[in-house]
């Protein structure tokens, strides 16, 4: 066939006849030749009977050939072995190495695969000639029933024994209104609720095993296979027994190891193939058009495992709770918008007869000129949007909201533990397994008191230098963040004068001065620069933190993740929040007064707040950093894996004649990695900080977070379903250490919001004036602006700070509570300053105590585990004990019946033999 095919090609070339047969796959080349031979035969045989015989023969050959090719191609593009029966549970890949270690790696693979077969796993190897790039080998792994039942018992998996008789709690208020948000029931609950017990292979008849191929979910199957892979030995090196797929991946013996996706995400499976859960997830979860729908948590758990499932439950619950905070925050913002015309502060600042007559002191030395207060009219109105009576209410509300969020999350988590059979969960053994890097560094061994086995041991003095290096590195990077923040402050101080003089001298900018003041321009450019610096520092620190954590040589994967979590959270906390803390708590607090300003490094004059306060600048800073981080994060998460996968497929697909197989498609996808969820949690926790720590200055923060999370859920679902290899399933019963971090931030948020309301906003000074210093009974707040500004005699300016242009002003005003120049103690803080300071401190103490009292009361009142969940847990325990008791009792009765029947048969046989013996003797 091949010879004839080549001859046909050469003939077409000689005849200059165009042919497309070179683009055909090898299977269709054979079909082409058979068809050609059939036509030749039909010309040779002229008799109708012979023609019919020839037609039937070639038809049979063609049908059989097509069936064979169809089977080959189907098996290559399916999730089964070539026989179409055994399902692929895991895939390993490797490339021939031509370096010195090629023989060693080949020997490791040979030993490893032999040991895998000894454990009962079945392997099928795809030669590199069948791969798309012509150089990658694929090892397909299938776990037969005997292996699954053995290791399900080892891992303590809970499997169904009886359908639950506990009615589902679907009594939700306004259920009919929420119907458009619901998913179809078969997607939300793909399987009924069952009573479950730990699987035992000796009690298989106890469990509801209808079909052995589908009894264990695909997530459980790949978890079992990975458990075997992580413990399978591959030889003895340097006198030590080496084992585990992770060590082989680190040494590049294998290039990758991953479970196989169910199929292509855009195409549903055809009967009799099992349901393509990947396609179901894509259709009902990963599409952006379903942004308003609930998530199919049970399906996510069945496909990806509990650890990934619980992350999406947490993100979904957090988003739901953000809805209430966003509504209240939006209401506070609308209140500020509606009350702008009614506020006396802005009306006095904007009034040409009041604010227009108040000459303010220069904001910088020499270059800045005197200015009129009414030039900040727009800024004062914007400030009122976020600094009004509702600010205090919203700060207290968010203190209560964060408590309700955490307490209700504990309840949701407890319900999830029951629904997902995690009540008696023990820590995943993979997390407690020794890391290969730790074993490689250990020269000593120590007796484990629990397992009574000798384990690798690394003394503290061996690790101490790395701990010191790690601590010093973290401190240096913290110092670098502070240095970068100071550099941004210096930038703002240095360019403020430039902006002020440029905008004053440039005639074309006069019409924009009403809304783009030098303060606003400096704040905007400084915030954007600060955000760019944050992204750059974050990029480099991610690499360095992973490196120094490895240098610490953590013993287990859990220790490694905990150490990395601490470093990354501390760094990102300082990196993202330091500028906000500066504006909220330090800017404008230690300025001094005209003639005696404080200077940074003796060169740059300290920044002053706007006459309306620093709250507008804090809002600007928070908005730019929070919004920029969310947009950048979502774009990066969507574009980065898409581009990488496209480039990898483009490099790999060099031979168009070969079929792009299922395992090769997954091999070309991006790896989710063991730290994939770590960065997702970190991103969510940092956002939680923006929503809670500074929310008094920006009531729209929960709304921005809500909109981002709605997009984030679908972006995460889309990339996990379409752009990433399927992660190995793992169990988890909570969000782990992140819950403690959230509790810490919730406590800190009460203090930060109390200080923001007291010291950054203008609320307390207004209240003090209202109750203690107002003289107008009809309009109590009239005169507040003039009262909040102190007087400075221009003649008291030092020569190096007075503006270069001379003005006919005798005095100027500045924001502070100080004695006038004609007082005996001129420019000293007056009694009103101390009244305001005492009121601020009193407010902080009262607000903190009130909010903490409410928090502790709510935490005490709301149980960690709902009563109905407790009742369900007790009911399930009772029923499982009863089922086990009935099973064992029936089994005992059956054994007794069989034993009694065998005793009766034996007694009858003895009697019969005696009778036969008696007959024979007679």
C-alpha positions in Angstrom: 0.0 0.0 0.0 2.8 2.4 0.9 4.8 1.5 -2.3 1.7 2.1 -4.4 0.9 5.3 -2.6 4.4 6.7 -3.3 4.1 5.6 -7.0 0.8 7.4 -7.2 2.3 10.6 -5.8 5.3 10.5 -8.2 2.9 9.9 -11.1 0.9 12.9 -10.2 4.1 15.0 -9.9 5.3 13.9 -13.4 1.9 14.8 -14.8 2.1 18.1 -13.0 -1.2 17.1 -11.5 -2.2 18.8 -8.2 -2.8 16.4 -5.3 -3.7 16.9 -1.7 -3.0 13.4 -0.5 0.2 14.5 1.3 -2.0 16.3 3.8 -3.9 13.2 4.7 -3.2 11.2 7.9 -1.7 7.7 7.6 -5.1 6.1 8.2 -6.8 8.0 5.4 -3.9 7.2 3.0 -4.9 3.6 3.4 -8.6 4.4 2.6 -7.4 6.3 -0.4 -5.4 3.3 -1.8 -8.3 0.9 -1.1 -10.7 3.1 -3.0 -8.1 3.4 -5.8 -7.8 -0.4 -6.0 -11.5 -0.8 -6.0 -11.8 1.5 -9.1 -9.1 -0.5 -10.9 -10.8 -3.8 -10.1 -14.1 -2.5 -11.4 -12.5 -1.7 -14.7 -10.7 -5.1 -15.0 -13.7 -7.3 -14.2 -16.4 -6.8 -16.8 -18.9 -9.4 -15.8 -21.6 -8.1 -13.5 -21.2 -11.1 -11.1 -17.5 -10.4 -10.8 -18.1 -6.7 -10.3 -20.5 -7.5 -7.5 -18.0 -9.8 -5.9 -15.2 -7.2 -6.2 -17.5 -4.5 -4.8 -18.5 -6.7 -1.8 -14.9 -7.6 -1.0 -13.6 -4.1 -1.1 -16.6 -2.8 0.8 -15.9 -5.3 3.7 -12.2 -4.3 3.7 -13.1 -0.6 3.7 -15.6 -1.0 6.5 -13.2 -3.0 8.7 -10.4 -0.5 7.9 -12.5 2.5 8.8 -13.7 0.8 12.0 -10.1 0.2 13.0 -9.0 3.7 12.2 -12.0 5.2 14.0 -11.2 3.1 17.1 -7.6 4.2 17.0 -8.4 7.9 16.6 -11.2 7.7 19.2 -8.9 6.1 21.7 -6.3 8.7 21.1 -8.7 11.6 21.6 -10.5 10.0 24.5 -9.9 9.6 28.3 -9.5 5.8 28.0 -6.7 3.4 27.1 -6.5 2.0 23.6 -9.1 -0.7 24.5 -11.7 2.0 25.2 -12.6 0.5 28.6 -9.9 1.4 31.1 -10.1 5.0 32.1 -6.9 7.2 32.3 -6.6 8.5 35.8 -3.2 10.1 35.6 -0.6 11.0 33.0 3.2 11.2 33.3 5.4 12.7 30.6 9.1 12.8 29.9 11.6 13.7 27.1 14.7 11.8 26.2 17.7 13.4 27.8 21.0 13.4 25.9 23.0 14.7 28.9 25.2 12.7 31.2 22.3 11.8 33.5 20.2 10.2 30.7 21.0 6.6 31.7 20.4 7.4 35.4 17.0 9.0 34.6 16.0 6.1 32.3 16.9 3.6 35.1 14.9 5.6 37.6 11.9 5.6 35.3 12.2 1.9 34.6 12.3 1.1 38.4 9.6 3.5 39.2 7.2 2.2 36.6 7.9 -1.4 37.6 7.1 -0.6 41.2 3.9 1.2 40.1 2.8 -2.0 38.3 3.6 -4.0 41.5 1.2 -1.8 43.4 -1.6 -2.9 41.0 -1.7 0.2 38.7 -1.9 -0.4 35.0 0.3 1.6 32.6 0.2 2.3 28.9 3.0 4.1 27.2 2.7 6.3 24.2 5.9 6.4 22.1 7.4 9.8 21.2 6.7 9.1 17.5 3.0 9.4 18.3 3.3 12.7 20.1 2.8 16.1 18.4 6.4 17.3 18.9 7.9 13.9 18.2 10.0 13.9 21.4 7.7 13.5 24.4 6.7 10.1 25.9 3.5 9.8 27.8 2.8 7.2 30.5 -1.0 6.7 31.0 -2.0 5.3 34.3 -5.2 3.5 35.2 -6.2 2.4 38.7 -8.3 -0.8 38.6 -11.0 -1.6 41.1 -8.8 -3.6 43.5 -6.4 -0.7 43.9 -9.2 1.8 44.4 -10.9 -0.2 47.1 -7.6 -0.9 48.9 -6.4 2.7 49.0 -9.9 4.1 49.7 -9.7 2.2 52.9 -6.2 3.4 53.6 -7.2 7.1 53.0 -10.3 6.7 55.1 -12.7 7.8 52.3 -16.3 8.0 53.2 -18.7 6.4 50.7 -22.5 6.1 50.6 -24.3 3.3 52.3 -27.9 4.6 52.2 -29.8 7.5 50.7 -30.4 10.2 53.4 -33.9 10.4 54.8 -33.2 13.9 56.3 -35.3 16.4 54.3 -33.3 19.1 52.6 -33.6 22.6 54.0 -34.7 24.6 51.0 -37.0 27.0 52.9 -35.5 30.3 51.8 -37.4 33.6 52.2 -38.5 35.1 48.9 -37.5 31.9 47.1 -39.5 32.8 44.0 -37.6 36.1 43.7 -34.3 34.2 43.8 -35.3 31.7 41.2 -33.5 33.4 38.2 -30.3 33.1 40.2 -30.6 29.3 40.7 -29.0 26.6 38.6 -30.8 23.5 37.4 -31.2 21.0 40.2 -29.2 18.3 38.4 -26.3 20.7 38.2 -26.5 22.0 41.7 -27.1 18.6 43.2 -25.7 16.0 40.7 -26.1 13.2 43.2 -28.6 12.7 46.1 -27.6 13.1 49.7 -26.4 9.8 51.3 -25.5 8.5 54.7 -21.7 7.7 54.5 -19.2 5.6 56.4 -15.5 4.9 56.0 -15.0 2.5 53.1 -13.8 -1.0 53.9 -13.1 -3.4 51.2 -14.2 -6.4 53.3 -17.7 -4.8 53.5 -18.2 -4.0 49.9 -21.7 -5.3 49.9 -22.6 -2.7 52.5 -22.0 0.2 50.1 -24.2 1.4 47.2 -22.1 0.1 44.4 -24.2 0.2 41.2 -21.3 0.6 38.8 -17.7 0.0 39.7 -16.4 2.4 37.1 -18.4 5.4 38.5 -18.6 4.5 42.2 -15.5 6.6 43.0 -15.6 10.2 41.7 -12.8 11.2 39.3 -11.4 13.5 42.0 -11.1 10.5 44.4 -9.5 8.4 41.7 -6.7 10.9 40.9 -6.2 11.5 44.6 -5.6 7.8 45.2 -3.2 7.5 42.2 -1.3 10.6 43.4 -1.1 9.0 46.9 0.6 5.9 45.3 2.8 8.0 43.1 4.1 10.1 46.1 5.1 7.0 47.9 6.4 4.7 45.2 10.2 4.0 45.4 12.4 4.3 42.4 15.7 3.0 43.7 18.5 3.4 46.3 20.9 6.3 45.9 23.8 7.2 48.3 22.6 4.4 50.6 19.1 5.9 51.0 15.8 4.7 49.6 14.4 7.3 47.2 10.7 7.5 46.5 8.0 9.9 45.3 7.0 11.5 42.1 7.8 15.0 43.4 11.5 14.0 43.7 11.4 12.7 40.1 9.8 16.0 38.9 12.4 18.0 40.8 15.3 16.0 39.1 13.6 16.4 35.7 13.3 12.6 35.4 9.7 13.3 34.5 8.7 16.6 33.0 5.1 16.6 34.3 2.5 14.6 36.2 -1.2 15.5 36.1 -4.7 14.0 36.1 -6.6 14.1 32.8 -9.5 16.4 32.2 -12.8 14.7 31.4 -12.7 16.0 27.8 -12.8 19.1 25.7 -14.5 21.9 27.7 -16.6 23.1 24.7 -18.0 19.7 23.7 -20.3 17.4 25.7 -19.6 13.7 25.8 -21.6 11.4 23.7 -23.3 8.2 25.1 -22.2 5.7 26.2 -19.2 7.7 27.4 -19.4 9.1 31.0 -20.7 12.7 31.5 -18.0 15.3 30.6 -18.1 17.2 33.9 -15.6 19.7 32.5 -18.1 20.7 29.9 -20.9 20.9 32.5 -18.7 23.2 34.6 -17.9 25.4 31.7 -21.5 25.7 30.6 -22.9 26.5 34.0 -20.0 28.1 35.9 -17.1 29.4 33.8 -19.0 31.5 31.3 -19.2 35.3 32.0 -22.9 35.3 30.9 -23.6 33.3 34.1 -22.2 36.0 36.4 -25.5 36.4 38.3 -26.0 32.6 38.8 -25.0 30.7 41.9 -22.1 28.3 41.8 -22.3 24.5 41.4 -20.3 23.8 44.6 -21.0 20.0 44.7 -19.9 19.6 41.1 -16.7 21.7 41.8 -16.0 19.4 44.7 -16.5 16.2 42.7 -14.3 17.4 39.9 -11.5 19.4 41.7 -11.7 18.2 45.2 -12.6 19.8 48.6 -9.6 22.1 48.8 -10.4 24.0 45.7 -14.2 23.7 46.3 -13.9 25.4 49.7 -12.0 28.3 48.2 -14.9 29.0 45.8 -17.5 28.6 48.6 -15.5 31.1 50.6 -15.2 33.6 47.7 -18.9 33.2 46.9 -20.0 33.7 50.5 -17.7 36.7 50.9 -19.2 38.2 47.7 -22.8 37.6 49.0 -21.9 39.4 52.3 -20.3 42.3 50.4 -23.7 42.9 48.8 -25.1 44.2 52.1 -22.0 46.3 52.8 -22.1 47.7 49.3 -25.8 48.7 49.6 -25.2 50.6 52.9 -22.0 52.2 51.6 -23.8 53.4 48.4 -26.6 54.8 50.6 -24.0 56.7 52.6 -22.4 58.0 49.4 -25.8 59.1 48.0 -26.6 60.8 51.4 -23.4 62.8 51.1 -24.2 63.7 47.5 -27.7 64.9 48.4 -26.6 67.0 51.4 -23.8 68.9 49.6 -26.0 72.0 49.0 -27.1 72.0 52.7 -23.6 72.0 54.3 -22.5 75.3 55.8 -18.8 74.4 55.6 -18.7 74.2 51.8 -21.0 77.1 51.3 -18.7 79.3 53.5 -15.6 78.2 51.6 -17.3 78.7 48.2 -18.8 82.1 49.2 -16.7 84.9 47.6 -17.6 87.1 50.6 -16.2 84.6 53.1 -13.9 82.0 51.5 -12.9 84.6 48.8 -11.7 87.0 51.5 -9.7 84.5 53.5 -6.0 84.7 52.4 -4.2 81.4 53.1 -0.5 81.1 53.8 1.7 79.6 51.1 1.9 75.8 50.8 5.6 75.8 50.0 8.6 78.0 50.6 9.4 80.9 48.2 7.9 79.4 45.0 4.3 79.2 46.3 2.2 82.3 46.5 -0.7 83.2 48.9 -4.0 81.8 47.8 -7.7 82.3 48.6 -9.7 79.7 50.4 -12.5 79.6 47.8 -10.1 78.1 45.3 -10.7 74.8 47.1 -14.4 75.0 46.7 -14.7 71.8 44.6 -12.4 69.9 46.9 -14.5 70.8 49.9 -17.6 69.5 48.2 -15.9 66.3 47.2 -14.6 65.9 50.7 -18.2 66.1 52.0 -19.1 63.1 49.9 -17.0 60.9 52.2 -16.8 63.1 55.3 -20.3 63.6 56.7 -22.6 62.4 59.4 -23.0 59.0 57.7 -19.2 58.3 58.0 -19.5 57.5 61.7 -22.5 55.3 61.1 -20.8 53.4 58.3 -17.6 52.9 60.3 -19.7 51.3 63.2 -21.7 49.3 60.7 -18.6 47.9 59.1 -17.3 46.9 62.5 -20.5 44.9 63.0 -20.6 43.6 59.4 -17.1 42.1 59.6 -18.1 40.3 62.8 -21.3 38.9 61.2 -19.3 37.9 58.2 -16.8 35.9 60.2 -19.4 34.3 62.5 -21.7 33.4 59.6 -18.7 32.0 57.7 -18.0 29.7 60.6 -21.6 28.4 60.3 -21.3 28.0 56.6 -18.0 26.1 57.0 -19.6 23.8 59.6 -22.5 23.1 57.2 -20.0 22.4 54.5 -18.1 20.0 56.7 -21.3 18.0 57.2 -22.4 18.1 53.5 -19.0 17.1 52.2 -18.2 14.4 54.9 -15.4 16.4 56.6 -16.7 16.2 60.2 -14.0 13.8 61.3 -11.4 15.1 58.9 -7.7 14.6 59.6 -5.0 16.6 58.0 -4.2 15.6 54.5 -1.2 13.2 54.7 0.4 14.7 51.6 0.8 18.0 53.6 2.5 16.2 56.5 4.8 14.2 54.2 8.5 15.1 54.4 9.7 17.4 51.6 12.4 15.8 49.3 14.6 18.9 49.8 14.5 18.4 53.6 15.5 14.7 53.2 18.3 15.6 50.8 19.8 18.0 53.4 19.5 15.7 56.4 22.6 13.8 57.5 21.1 12.6 60.8 18.1 10.5 61.7 15.9 10.6 64.8 13.2 8.3 66.2 9.6 9.5 65.6 7.8 9.0 68.9 4.4 8.6 67.1 5.4 6.2 64.2 8.3 4.6 66.1 10.4 4.9 62.9 13.7 6.6 62.2 13.2 9.8 60.3 15.5 12.4 58.8 16.4 15.0 61.3 18.0 18.4 60.9 19.3 20.1 64.1 18.4 23.7 64.9 22.0 24.9 64.6 22.0 23.8 61.0 19.0 25.8 60.1 19.8 28.8 62.3 21.9 30.7 59.7 19.1 30.4 57.2 16.5 31.6 59.7 18.7 34.6 60.4 19.2 35.2 56.6 15.4 34.9 56.1 14.6 37.4 58.9 17.2 39.9 57.7 15.9 39.6 54.2 12.3 40.3 55.3 13.4 43.3 57.4 15.5 44.7 54.5 12.5 44.4 52.1 10.3 46.1 54.7 12.8 48.9 54.9 12.9 49.1 51.1 9.2 49.6 51.1 9.4 52.4 53.6 12.3 53.9 51.6 10.1 53.8 48.5 7.3 55.4 50.3 9.6 58.1 51.6 10.8 58.6 48.0 7.2 59.0 46.8 6.7 61.6 49.6 9.8 63.4 48.5 8.5 63.4 44.9 5.2 64.9 46.1 7.0 67.6 48.1 9.4 68.4 45.3 6.8 68.6 42.5 4.1 70.4 44.5 6.0 73.7 44.2 6.5 73.0 40.5 2.8 72.3 39.9 1.8 75.4 41.9 4.1 77.8 40.1 3.4 76.3 36.7 -0.4 76.3 37.1 -0.2 79.9 38.4 1.9 81.2 35.5 0.3 79.2 32.7 -2.6 81.1 31.3 -4.1 78.1 29.4 -4.6 76.2 32.7 -6.6 78.9 34.5 -9.9 77.4 33.5 -9.0 74.0 35.0 -7.7 75.4 38.3 -11.2 75.1 39.8 -11.1 71.3 39.8 -7.4 70.5 39.3 -5.6 72.2 42.1 -1.9 71.6 42.8 -2.9 69.5 45.8 -5.1 67.2 43.6 -2.6 67.0 40.8 0.2 66.1 43.2 -2.0 63.5 45.0 -3.1 61.8 41.7 0.4 61.6 40.2 1.8 60.5 43.6 -0.8 57.8 44.0 -0.2 56.4 40.5 3.6 56.4 41.0 3.1 54.6 44.3 0.9 52.0 42.7 3.6 51.3 40.0 6.2 51.0 42.8 4.0 48.5 44.6 3.6 46.3 41.6 7.4 46.3 40.9 8.3 45.5 44.6 5.6 42.8 44.7 7.0 41.1 41.5 10.5 40.8 42.9 9.5 39.9 46.4 7.4 36.9 45.3 10.6 35.4 43.8 12.7 36.2 46.8 10.2 35.0 49.4 9.9 31.6 47.7 13.7 31.4 47.5 14.4 32.2 51.2 11.6 29.9 52.3 13.3 27.1 50.5 16.6 28.0 52.1 14.9 27.6 55.5 14.5 23.9 54.6 11.0 23.4 56.0 10.3 19.8 57.1 6.8 19.3 55.5 4.8 20.9 52.8 2.5 22.4 55.5 5.5 24.1 57.2 6.6 25.4 53.8 3.2 26.9 53.1 2.8 28.4 56.6 6.3 30.0 56.4 5.6 31.4 52.9 2.2 32.7 54.0 3.7 34.7 56.9 6.3 36.3 54.7 4.1 37.1 51.8 1.3 38.5 53.9 3.6 40.7 56.0 5.2 42.0 52.9 2.0 42.7 51.0 0.4 44.2 54.1 3.2 46.8 54.3 3.5 47.2 50.6 -0.2 47.9 49.9 -1.2 49.7 53.0 1.9 51.7 54.1 0.9 54.7 51.9 -2.6 54.6 53.1 -1.4 54.5 56.8 0.8 57.5 56.1 -2.0 59.6 54.6 -4.5 58.5 57.3 -2.3 58.9 60.4 0.8 61.0 59.7 0.3 63.4 56.9 -0.5 66.9 58.1 -0.2 65.9 61.8 3.4 67.2 62.4 3.6 70.2 60.1 4.3 72.9 62.5 3.1 76.4 61.7 4.2 79.3 59.3 7.6 80.5 60.3 8.4 77.2 62.1 7.6 74.4 59.8 9.0 70.9 60.2 11.3 69.7 57.4 12.0 66.2 56.0 15.8 65.6 56.1 16.0 69.4 56.7 15.3 70.1 53.1 11.6 69.4 52.1 8.8 71.0 54.1 6.3 68.5 55.5 3.1 68.0 53.6 -0.1 69.8 54.7 -3.6 68.6 54.4 -6.2 70.4 52.4 -8.3 72.9 54.5 -11.1 70.3 54.2 -8.8 67.6 55.7 -6.8 64.7 54.4 -9.7 62.4 53.9 -10.1 63.3 50.1 -6.4 62.4 49.6 -6.8 59.1 51.5 -9.9 58.3 49.3 -7.9 59.1 46.2 -5.0 56.9 47.3 -7.3 54.0 48.3 -9.3 54.2 45.0 -6.2 54.2 42.8 -4.4 51.4 44.6 -7.5 49.2 45.1 -9.0 49.6 41.6 -5.6 49.4 39.9 -4.7 46.2 41.8 -8.1 44.6 40.9 -7.9 45.5 37.2 -4.3 44.4 36.9 -4.9 41.2 38.8 -7.9 40.2 36.6 -6.2 41.0 33.4 -3.1 39.1 34.4 -5.1 36.1 35.5 -7.0 36.0 32.2 -4.3 37.0 29.7 -1.2 35.3 31.1 -2.2 31.6 30.9 -4.0 32.3 27.6 -0.9 33.7 25.9 1.4 31.0 27.4 -0.9 28.2 26.3 -1.2 29.6 22.8 2.6 29.9 22.5 3.1 26.3 23.8 0.6 24.9 21.3 2.1 26.9 18.5 5.6 25.5 19.2 4.4 21.9 19.7 2.2 21.4 16.7 4.8 20.8 14.0 3.4 17.8 12.3 -0.2 18.2 11.0 -0.6 14.6 10.1 -0.8 13.4 13.7 -3.9 13.7 15.8 -3.6 16.1 18.7 -4.4 13.7 21.6 -6.3 14.4 24.8 -3.2 14.0 27.0 -1.2 16.2 24.8 -3.9 18.9 24.9 -3.7 18.8 28.7 0.1 18.7 28.7 0.2 22.0 26.7 -2.0 23.7 29.4 -0.5 25.9 32.1 0.2 24.2 35.5 -2.0 25.4 38.4 0.8 24.5 40.9 0.7 23.7 44.6 0.6 27.4 45.5 -2.1 28.3 43.1 -4.7 28.6 45.8 -2.2 30.4 48.1 -2.1 33.4 45.7 -5.9 33.4 45.3 -6.4 33.6 49.1 -3.7 36.2 49.4 -5.4 38.4 46.8 -8.8 38.0 48.6 -7.3 38.8 52.0 -5.6 42.0 50.8 -8.8 43.1 49.2 -10.6 42.4 52.5 -8.1 44.8 54.2 -9.0 47.5 51.8 -12.7 47.0 52.5 -12.3 47.0 56.3 -9.2 48.9 57.4 -9.9 52.2 55.6 -13.6 51.9 54.8 -14.5 55.0 56.9 -12.8 57.1 54.3 -14.3 55.4 51.3 -17.8 53.9 51.6 -17.7 52.8 48.0 -14.9 50.3 48.7 -17.4 47.4 49.3 -19.1 48.2 46.0 -15.8 48.1 44.1 -14.9 44.8 45.8 -18.3 43.3 45.0 -18.0 44.2 41.3 -14.5 42.8 41.2 -15.4 39.5 43.0 -18.3 38.9 40.6 -15.8 39.1 37.8 -13.1 37.3 39.8 -15.3 34.2 40.4 -15.9 33.7 36.6 -12.2 34.5 35.7 -11.0 31.9 38.2 -13.6 29.4 37.0 -12.7 30.1 33.3 -9.0 29.8 33.7 -9.2 26.7 35.9 -11.6 25.0 33.5 -10.1 26.0 30.2 -6.5 27.2 30.6 -5.0 25.0 33.4 -4.2 21.4 33.8 -6.5 19.6 36.2 -5.1 20.0 39.7 -4.6 16.9 41.9 -7.6 16.7 44.2 -7.0 17.4 47.9 -9.1 17.5 51.0 -9.5 20.5 53.3 -12.1 21.3 55.9 -11.4 25.1 56.3 -9.6 28.0 54.8 -6.8 27.3 57.2 -4.5 30.1 58.5 -6.3 32.7 56.4 -9.2 32.6 58.9 -6.9 33.7 61.7 -5.5 36.5 59.5 -9.0 37.7 58.8 -9.8 37.7 62.5 -6.7 39.8 63.1 -7.6 42.3 60.4 -11.1 42.5 61.7 -9.9 43.6 65.1 -7.4 46.0 63.6 -10.1 47.6 61.4 -12.0 48.8 64.5 -9.0 50.8 65.6 -8.0 52.1 62.2 -11.5 53.3 61.4 -11.9 54.9 64.8 -8.6 56.8 64.3 -9.6 57.8 60.7 -12.9 59.3 61.9 -11.2 61.0 64.8 -8.0 62.4 63.3 -8.4 62.3 59.5 -11.9 63.4 59.0 -13.3 66.8 60.2 -16.2 65.3 62.2 -14.9 65.7 65.7 -13.7 69.4 65.3 -17.2 70.2 63.9 -18.9 68.5 66.8 -16.7 70.4 69.3 -17.5 73.7 67.6 -21.2 72.8 67.4 -21.6 72.0 71.2 -18.9 74.3 72.7 -18.0 77.3 70.6 -21.0 78.1 68.3 -22.6 81.5 69.0 -25.3 81.4 66.3 -28.4 79.6 67.6 -30.2 79.7 64.3 -27.3 78.4 62.2 -25.0 76.6 64.7 -22.3 75.7 62.2 -22.0 79.2 60.7 -18.5 80.6 61.4 -16.9 77.2 61.7 -14.5 77.7 58.8 -13.2 81.0 60.2 -12.9 79.4 63.7 -10.8 76.5 62.4 -8.2 78.7 60.8 -5.5 80.4 62.8 -3.9 83.8 62.0 -0.3 84.4 61.2 1.5 87.7 60.8 3.3 87.8 57.5 6.1 90.0 59.0 7.0 86.9 61.2 8.0 84.9 58.1 11.7 84.0 57.9 13.4 85.4 54.8 14.0 82.0 53.3 10.4 81.0 53.3 8.5 84.2 52.4 7.1 84.2 48.8 9.3 85.8 46.2 6.5 88.1 45.0 5.5 90.9 47.5 1.8 91.2 48.4 -0.2 93.8 50.2 -1.3 91.4 52.9 -0.6 91.8 56.6 -1.8 88.4 57.8 -2.6 84.9 56.3 -4.5 82.0 57.7 -3.5 78.3 58.2 -5.3 75.2 59.5 -4.7 74.8 63.2 -5.8 75.9 66.6 -3.2 78.4 67.8 -3.1 81.8 69.5 -3.1 84.9 67.3 0.1 87.0 66.8 -1.1 89.7 69.3 -1.4 87.2 72.1 1.2 86.9 74.9 1.8 83.2 73.9 1.5 83.7 70.2 1.4 80.7 67.9 1.0 78.3 70.9 -1.9 75.8 70.9 -5.0 77.3 72.4 -7.6 75.8 74.7 -9.8 74.7 71.8 -6.9 72.5 70.4 -6.8 70.6 73.7 -10.6 70.3 73.8 -10.6 68.9 70.2 -7.8 66.5 71.1 -9.6 65.3 74.2 -12.8 64.8 72.2 -10.8 62.8 69.6 -9.3 60.5 72.2 -12.6 60.1 74.0 -14.3 59.2 70.7 -11.7 56.5 69.9 -12.1 54.9 73.3 -15.9 55.0 73.2 -16.2 53.8 69.6 -13.7 50.9 70.1 -15.4 49.8 73.3 -18.9 50.0 71.8 -17.9 48.1 68.6 -15.9 45.5 70.5 -18.8 45.0 72.9 -21.2 44.4 70.0 -18.7 42.1 68.3 -18.2 39.9 71.4 -22.0 39.8 72.0 -22.7 38.7 68.4 -19.8 36.2 68.5 -21.3 34.7 71.8 -24.9 34.8 70.5 -24.2 33.2 67.1 -23.2 29.5 67.5 -20.3 28.2 65.4 -22.4 25.2 64.3 -26.1 25.7 63.5 -28.6 23.7 65.5 -30.0 22.0 62.4 -26.5 20.9 61.4 -25.9 19.5 64.8 -29.1 17.6 64.6 -28.2 16.2 61.1 -24.8 15.1 62.4 -26.4 13.3 65.3 -29.0 11.7 63.0 -26.4 10.5 60.5 -24.2 9.0 63.3 -27.2 7.2 64.7 -28.2 5.9 61.3 -24.7 4.8 60.3 -24.3 2.9 63.6 -27.7 1.2 63.0 -26.8 0.3 59.4 -23.5 -1.1 60.5 -25.1 -3.0 63.3 -27.8 -4.5 61.0 -25.2 -5.4 58.5 -23.0 -7.2 61.0 -26.0 -8.9 62.6 -27.3 -10.2 59.2 -23.8 -11.3 58.4 -23.5 -13.2 61.7 -26.9 -14.8 61.1 -25.9 -15.9 57.6 -22.6 -17.4 59.0 -24.5 -19.2 61.7 -27.0 -20.5 59.3 -24.2 -21.8 57.0 -22.4 -23.3 59.9 -25.5 -25.0 61.2 -26.3 -26.3 57.7 -22.8 -27.7 57.4 -23.0 -29.3 60.9 -26.3 -30.9 59.9 -24.8 -32.2 56.7 -21.8 -33.6 58.5 -24.1 -35.3 61.2 -26.3 -36.8 58.4 -23.2 -38.1 56.5 -21.9 -39.7 59.7 -25.2 -41.5 60.2 -25.3 -42.6 56.6 -21.8 -44.0 56.8 -22.6 -45.9 59.9 -25.7 -47.4 58.3 -23.7 -48.4 55.3 -21.1 -49.9 57.5 -23.7 -51.9 59.4 -25.1 -53.2 56.1 -21.8 -54.2 54.9 -21.0 -56.1 58.1 -24.3 -58.0 57.9 
